Amino acid sequence: MTSADYSPKSTSTVELSPSYTLPIVLIIAAVTIVLIQPWVSLAIALFGLFLLFQAVTIRLQFTETALDIYRSETLIRRFPYQEWQNWEIFWTSVPILFYFSEVKSIHFIPILFDPKLLRTCLEEHFPKI
């Protein structure tokens, strides 16, 4: 699975490339906080390392019918667009969190992939009204 070049109204699957910005910013913040609050710094660093691991292993794919989430080559979850009610990317200037709601549940996903391509795919597959 590789990142696909995106074209509007594409019928192919689009896989979002990883973005390591959020985990790296958290790790750098933890290093700067270590002298002031070591325990807080440790918690932030561990969370940053966890997100870095997730960015390396998790992939989002937009298909014609669903958002698929893969860990390496294994499909771990499929979210059909027909069950979606709403979506939002929080803090668009510095995107850090992707939210979407389905009929029976809501989901918050940290932005560990290309935020511009994410928005483009969302607008094509589930346009906001």
Secondary structure, DSSP 8 states (H G I E B T S, - for coil): -------TT--S-EE--B--HHHHHHHHHHHHHTTT-HHHHHHHHHHHHHHHHHHHHEEEEE-SSEEEEEETTEEEEEEEGGGEEEEEEE-TTS--EEEEEESS-EEEEE--B-HHHHHHHHHHHS---
